[in-house]
Amino acid sequence: MRPFSYHRASDAIDAVNAAAAQDATAEFIAGGTNMLDYMKLGVVQPGRLVDINALSKDVHGRIEVSQSRLRLGSLVRMAEAQDHPTIKRDYPVIAESLMLAASQQIRNMASLGGNVLQKTRCEYFRETSWACNKRNPGSGCAAFDGVNREHAVLGGGPACIATYHGDFAQALVALDASVETIGPKGLRRIPFANLHRLPGKTPELETNLAPGELITNIDIPAGPHTRRSRYLKIRDRQSYQFALASAAVALALEGDKVRDVRIALGGVATVPWRAREAEESLRGKVLDEASATKAAEVAFAGAEPREHNAFKIPLGMATIVRALLEAKDMRV
């Protein structure tokens, strides 16, 4: 681990100023479950850590529920949101995505704001002896011709096919969430779907946050679809493991017909992936195995598998079908 300075911020403005003073080499830290891991590996080498745990819990650590929205402070811990009775009842896809995301110990420590910004678990990114454009731009991507079983089949670019490994983010992108931020240029609201960047030719730029910009809150609009929602995660083992394929779905039904539907995919894409074309194929249709299968085919129509990860296409399709049919059968 390289030397770094440490600053414990007293409020959000202090945090932003402390990060901005470090010329883009500062990182915010709350639970630290992802950041400290990569610092120890030498993958991330911040010049300064800005600890935000002293920020007001009344502002940044609250869960607020109203008829129109769910508002989550960035310092809310994963376990706290997962166990919240209203979230479990009215936004089950959020509670399930958090419960399946990590071990209980990590969920007790990790913050929601930090969780959505976690870095990929691509082994070529984590091991500094391998070529990785995300870690060292222009060095190449060892995954293209290496073992790429866990890599993305959707959203890859000419420089990177690393999978986004989070779970909670899929629920947020499915529910049209947004994040509120504060940075050197003031306050911003960003649609969650625009937070993460496709790798393209610049995979080292993972989000659209500016240097020193801090997520303060996550806002999720309420709707008739949020109660009939499901997060399904398929992995090699049921204990703490990353998804090979996952689906966050939310449904509003009129009888057996789909009035509204949201589908987001994890484990198969480079960013939290919203399958909008698949959604469109279902609206107004009777939801059954045939229509769900058609939507799954649409979702993976543009998939680009590599040597070892082609199995993710049929697996991802089956995950969508199962998630949709399980959501249809929910009692709400």
Secondary structure, DSSP 8 states (H G I E B T S, - for coil): ----EEEE-SSHHHHHHHHHTTTT-EEEESS-TTHHHHHHHTS---SEEEE-TTS-HHHHS-EEE-SSEEEEETT-BHHHHHH-HHHHHH-HHHHHHHHTTS-HHHHHH-BHHHHHT-----HHHHSTTS-BTTTSTTS-BTTTTS--TTS-SBS--SS-------SHHHHHHHTT-EEEEEETTEEEEEEGGGTB---TT-TT--BS--TT-EEEEEEEE--TTSSSEEEEEE-SSSSS---SEEEEEEEEEETTEEEEEEEEEESSBSS-EE-HHHHHHHTTSB-SHHHHHHHHHHHTTT----TTTTTHHHHHHHHHHHHHHHHHT---
